[in-house]
Amino acid sequence: MKKTVSIILIILIIGMCVFFSGCHYKKRMLEYYSDDLNYETLEVKVNSIEEEYMEVEFLYDVHVHYTYSPFRLIDMPTLHTKVKCGDIINIIVAPRYFWDSYNIPIVGITKDDVVYLEFETGKQNLLDYIERTE
């Protein structure tokens, strides 16, 4: 009986640790992405546009990595008809990584002075997405 209770307690403790570690990331992400000072506008080249993501390359060596934007955050399914591979666009991002293979979300898109995703809309889409995820 004592052994069974000990095993159940260990499982509960491990489960709580896993649960609260995920909550910690969610809280940190919401705090970080809520602060407008964490965002920057960068000029980038579009490397690929797929059904779900857009991959861009930073110009001017500001950052050495690529970033991807899930289109479900942009909420603009026709973006790939307006922005093509090789185009130079301006994006708004908050460049912090939260874990390995983390895709940095794009929260603003402008090309030739045409705004395809306004910062406030993109930021709110991102915050709503984080709230809905576990």
Buried (B, 14 or more C-beta within 10 A) or exposed (E): EEEEEEEEEEEEEEEEEEEEEEEEBBEEBBEEBEEEEEBEEBBBBBEEBEEEBBBBEBEEEEBEEBBBBBBEBBEBEEBBEEBEEEBEBBBBBBBEEEEEEEBBBBBBBBBEEEEBBBBEBBBEBBBEBBEEEE
